[in-house]
Amino acid sequence: MPVDTPTTLPLPNVQPAPPPGMAGATALRPLDQLLVTRAQLSELTSLHVRTLARLDAAGEIPGRIKVGKSVRYDVAAIKEWIAVGCDMARWKALHRGKR
């Protein structure tokens, strides 16, 4: 007796709907943005959000910017921080006298 094999149908090419208020805007990846949220920073660095919260509370993450009640991080500063091995002392040494 032959066994029926299930057939698979191709999935439609469906794009997710943009967030409210962002209709027509293209989604930017965290590396393409100037400022990112902690969740996006977690995605960018592969560090857990809670780890980032602890590092932030200890002042170990550069580029922290307060926007109203929200906190954002400067992607350029984060890239430099990663380049020096996520060492805040080395990052600060690079930026002495700059301002």
Sequence and secondary structure as in RCSB ss.txt:
>XXXX:A:sequence
MPVDTPTTLPLPNVQPAPPPGMAGATALRPLDQLLVTRAQLSELTSLHVRTLARLDAAGEIPGRIKVGKSVRYDV
AAIKEWIAVGCDMARWKALHRGKR
>XXXX:A:secstr
                   TT TT     GGGSSEE HHHHHHHHT  HHHHHHHHHTT SS EEEETTEEEEEH
HHHHHHHHTTS HHHHHHHTTT  
